[in-house]
Amino acid sequence: MRRRYIFRGTVQHVGLRYRAVSSASRLNITGWIQNLPDGSVMMEAQGDEAALNSLEAMILETRYGKIESSFTEIREEDDTGMFRVRL
């Protein structure tokens, strides 16, 4: 399963990318993460559903900044390779 996330809130300079990469590595998840010009952060991650759910929880545990509760636009890839929004 592949998911694309867009994190909004105070996500710059809070170690979000480092936390995401180290957590994904421990969970055997592959993907990428990058800062966007508007201050949000986009991440794409691929792995099994349980691992992706764990990754989300690990990322949200940050004490160094605030990720808004409507923190994310999450898109899951369907069988056609297209992303669909999960709210």
C-alpha positions, 0 to 999 in steps of 0.5 A: 500500500502506498500513501501520500501525506501533506502535513500542515501546521508548525512543521518546519524546524521540528525534526519531522523529516528526521523522525519520519525517516528514522521511524520508516526505517524501523518499520521497513517502509520506503518512500520520500519526504520533502518541504514544500514552498508553502511551509507544509511537508509532503511525504510518500510512504509505501509498506503494509497497512499496519506499518503505515498506521504505526508510522503516522502515530510515531510522527504525530508524537513529536514534542517539538512543534504542532501538526494541526489536527486536520494535519494531513491530506492522506491519499491511498493508491488504488489498484489503478495507480491513482491516489484517492483521498482518505479523510 
